[in-house]
Amino acid sequence: MDARPWTWRRASTSDAAGNQCVEVRWTGYRVLVRDSVRSDGEHLALAPGAWQTFLNALHTPHLHE
């Protein structure tokens, strides 16, 4: 995670136009997640532990079947 607070980071799997991806931002207390197409819209705020659980689930092979 980027150590600089309030910097939005775009997913590396985004297409060239910036579509079909999410952006995340570390605030120091929460991880914010938003749709890159609706950057001025709502965002999801997660506790760091919840974010880590989500990332771990993405890397669990049986969840992708």
Backbone as JSON Lines, residues from 0, in Angstrom:
{"i":0,"aa":"M","n":[0.85,-1.18,0.0],"ca":[0.0,0.0,0.0],"c":[0.89,1.23,0.0]}
{"i":1,"aa":"D","n":[0.52,2.19,-0.78],"ca":[1.26,3.45,-0.85],"c":[1.23,4.12,0.52]}
{"i":2,"aa":"A","n":[2.37,4.54,1.01],"ca":[2.45,5.14,2.34],"c":[1.99,6.59,2.37]}
{"i":3,"aa":"R","n":[1.87,7.23,1.2],"ca":[1.42,8.62,1.16],"c":[-0.09,8.67,1.32]}
{"i":4,"aa":"P","n":[-0.59,9.32,2.36],"ca":[-2.03,9.38,2.56],"c":[-2.74,10.13,1.43]}
{"i":5,"aa":"W","n":[-3.94,9.74,1.16],"ca":[-4.84,10.4,0.24],"c":[-4.44,10.34,-1.23]}
{"i":6,"aa":"T","n":[-3.59,9.41,-1.59],"ca":[-3.22,9.21,-2.99],"c":[-4.01,8.03,-3.53]}
{"i":7,"aa":"W","n":[-4.85,8.27,-4.53],"ca":[-5.6,7.18,-5.15],"c":[-4.67,6.38,-6.04]}
{"i":8,"aa":"R","n":[-4.75,5.05,-5.92],"ca":[-3.95,4.14,-6.74],"c":[-4.89,3.31,-7.6]}
{"i":9,"aa":"R","n":[-4.66,3.29,-8.89],"ca":[-5.5,2.53,-9.81],"c":[-4.99,1.1,-9.94]}
{"i":10,"aa":"A","n":[-5.91,0.16,-10.07],"ca":[-5.56,-1.24,-10.24],"c":[-4.71,-1.43,-11.48]}
{"i":11,"aa":"S","n":[-3.72,-2.29,-11.4],"ca":[-2.82,-2.52,-12.53],"c":[-3.52,-3.23,-13.68]}
{"i":12,"aa":"T","n":[-4.68,-3.81,-13.46],"ca":[-5.41,-4.52,-14.51],"c":[-6.37,-3.61,-15.27]}
{"i":13,"aa":"S","n":[-6.32,-2.33,-15.02],"ca":[-7.17,-1.38,-15.72],"c":[-6.83,-1.36,-17.2]}
{"i":14,"aa":"D","n":[-7.83,-1.13,-18.05],"ca":[-7.52,-1.01,-19.47],"c":[-6.96,0.39,-19.76]}
{"i":15,"aa":"A","n":[-6.54,0.62,-20.98],"ca":[-5.88,1.88,-21.34],"c":[-6.76,3.1,-21.11]}
{"i":16,"aa":"A","n":[-8.06,2.93,-21.2],"ca":[-8.98,4.06,-21.01],"c":[-9.34,4.27,-19.54]}
{"i":17,"aa":"G","n":[-8.85,3.4,-18.67],"ca":[-9.16,3.53,-17.25],"c":[-10.48,2.9,-16.85]}
{"i":18,"aa":"N","n":[-11.02,2.07,-17.72],"ca":[-12.3,1.42,-17.45],"c":[-12.12,0.1,-16.71]}
{"i":19,"aa":"Q","n":[-13.2,-0.36,-16.14],"ca":[-13.24,-1.68,-15.51],"c":[-12.18,-1.86,-14.44]}
{"i":20,"aa":"C","n":[-12.06,-0.9,-13.57],"ca":[-11.11,-1.07,-12.48],"c":[-11.57,-0.3,-11.26]}
{"i":21,"aa":"V","n":[-10.87,-0.54,-10.21],"ca":[-11.11,0.17,-8.96],"c":[-9.86,0.94,-8.59]}
{"i":22,"aa":"E","n":[-10.06,1.91,-7.73],"ca":[-8.94,2.67,-7.17],"c":[-9.02,2.55,-5.67]}
{"i":23,"aa":"V","n":[-7.86,2.55,-5.03],"ca":[-7.81,2.46,-3.57],"c":[-6.97,3.61,-3.03]}
{"i":24,"aa":"R","n":[-7.25,3.97,-1.8],"ca":[-6.51,5.06,-1.15],"c":[-6.4,4.73,0.34]}
{"i":25,"aa":"W","n":[-5.22,4.85,0.87],"ca":[-4.96,4.62,2.3],"c":[-5.02,5.96,3.0]}
{"i":26,"aa":"T","n":[-5.86,6.07,4.04],"ca":[-6.01,7.33,4.74],"c":[-5.21,7.37,6.03]}
{"i":27,"aa":"G","n":[-4.62,6.26,6.39],"ca":[-3.93,6.16,7.67],"c":[-4.76,5.36,8.67]}
{"i":28,"aa":"Y","n":[-6.07,5.32,8.44],"ca":[-6.99,4.59,9.32],"c":[-7.9,3.65,8.56]}
{"i":29,"aa":"R","n":[-8.17,3.96,7.31],"ca":[-9.07,3.18,6.48],"c":[-8.51,3.05,5.07]}
{"i":30,"aa":"V","n":[-8.96,2.0,4.39],"ca":[-8.67,1.84,2.98],"c":[-9.96,2.19,2.25]}
{"i":31,"aa":"L","n":[-9.89,3.19,1.38],"ca":[-11.05,3.61,0.6],"c":[-10.98,2.95,-0.77]}
{"i":32,"aa":"V","n":[-12.11,2.5,-1.27],"ca":[-12.19,1.83,-2.56],"c":[-13.3,2.52,-3.36]}
{"i":33,"aa":"R","n":[-12.99,2.84,-4.63],"ca":[-14.0,3.47,-5.48],"c":[-13.9,2.94,-6.9]}
{"i":34,"aa":"D","n":[-14.96,3.15,-7.65],"ca":[-15.01,2.82,-9.07],"c":[-14.26,3.93,-9.82]}
{"i":35,"aa":"S","n":[-13.31,3.56,-10.64],"ca":[-12.51,4.59,-11.34],"c":[-13.35,5.4,-12.32]}
{"i":36,"aa":"V","n":[-14.43,4.83,-12.84],"ca":[-15.28,5.55,-13.78],"c":[-16.11,6.59,-13.05]}
{"i":37,"aa":"R","n":[-16.43,6.34,-11.81],"ca":[-17.24,7.27,-11.0],"c":[-16.39,7.84,-9.87]}
{"i":38,"aa":"S","n":[-15.29,8.43,-10.2],"ca":[-14.34,8.9,-9.2],"c":[-14.92,9.98,-8.28]}
{"i":39,"aa":"D","n":[-15.97,10.65,-8.72],"ca":[-16.59,11.66,-7.87],"c":[-17.77,11.1,-7.08]}
{"i":40,"aa":"G","n":[-17.99,9.79,-7.22],"ca":[-19.12,9.15,-6.54],"c":[-18.74,8.61,-5.16]}
{"i":41,"aa":"E","n":[-19.57,7.74,-4.69],"ca":[-19.38,7.14,-3.37],"c":[-18.18,6.2,-3.36]}
{"i":42,"aa":"H","n":[-17.69,5.91,-2.17],"ca":[-16.6,4.96,-2.02],"c":[-16.9,4.06,-0.82]}
{"i":43,"aa":"L","n":[-16.21,2.95,-0.77],"ca":[-16.31,2.0,0.32],"c":[-15.14,2.22,1.25]}
{"i":44,"aa":"A","n":[-15.37,2.28,2.55],"ca":[-14.3,2.46,3.54],"c":[-14.14,1.17,4.33]}
{"i":45,"aa":"L","n":[-12.93,0.62,4.32],"ca":[-12.66,-0.64,4.99],"c":[-11.58,-0.46,6.05]}
{"i":46,"aa":"A","n":[-11.73,-1.18,7.14],"ca":[-10.66,-1.25,8.13],"c":[-9.49,-2.01,7.5]}
{"i":47,"aa":"P","n":[-8.26,-1.71,7.88],"ca":[-7.11,-2.39,7.28],"c":[-7.2,-3.91,7.35]}
{"i":48,"aa":"G","n":[-7.71,-4.45,8.44],"ca":[-7.84,-5.91,8.56],"c":[-8.84,-6.48,7.56]}
{"i":49,"aa":"A","n":[-9.93,-5.77,7.32],"ca":[-10.93,-6.21,6.34],"c":[-10.34,-6.17,4.93]}
{"i":50,"aa":"W","n":[-9.57,-5.14,4.63],"ca":[-8.91,-5.03,3.33],"c":[-7.94,-6.2,3.13]}
{"i":51,"aa":"Q","n":[-7.17,-6.52,4.16],"ca":[-6.22,-7.63,4.05],"c":[-6.95,-8.96,3.85]}
{"i":52,"aa":"T","n":[-8.06,-9.14,4.53],"ca":[-8.87,-10.35,4.35],"c":[-9.37,-10.44,2.92]}
{"i":53,"aa":"F","n":[-9.82,-9.34,2.36],"ca":[-10.26,-9.29,0.97],"c":[-9.13,-9.66,0.02]}
{"i":54,"aa":"L","n":[-7.96,-9.08,0.21],"ca":[-6.81,-9.39,-0.65],"c":[-6.42,-10.86,-0.54]}
{"i":55,"aa":"N","n":[-6.43,-11.39,0.67],"ca":[-6.1,-12.81,0.86],"c":[-7.09,-13.7,0.11]}
{"i":56,"aa":"A","n":[-8.38,-13.33,0.14],"ca":[-9.4,-14.12,-0.55],"c":[-9.17,-14.11,-2.06]}
{"i":57,"aa":"L","n":[-8.69,-13.0,-2.59],"ca":[-8.41,-12.94,-4.03],"c":[-7.32,-13.92,-4.44]}
{"i":58,"aa":"H","n":[-6.45,-14.24,-3.54],"ca":[-5.33,-15.12,-3.83],"c":[-5.57,-16.55,-3.37]}
{"i":59,"aa":"T","n":[-6.8,-16.87,-2.99],"ca":[-7.15,-18.22,-2.57],"c":[-7.72,-18.96,-3.77]}
{"i":60,"aa":"P","n":[-7.0,-19.98,-4.29],"ca":[-7.4,-20.64,-5.53],"c":[-8.82,-21.18,-5.54]}
{"i":61,"aa":"H","n":[-9.29,-21.77,-4.46],"ca":[-10.61,-22.41,-4.49],"c":[-11.76,-21.39,-4.64]}
{"i":62,"aa":"L","n":[-11.51,-20.13,-4.41],"ca":[-12.55,-19.12,-4.57],"c":[-12.77,-18.73,-6.03]}
{"i":63,"aa":"H","n":[-11.88,-19.15,-6.91],"ca":[-11.97,-18.77,-8.32],"c":[-12.58,-19.86,-9.18]}
{"i":64,"aa":"E","n":[-13.06,-20.92,-8.58],"ca":[-13.63,-22.04,-9.35],"c":[-15.08,-21.79,-9.68]}
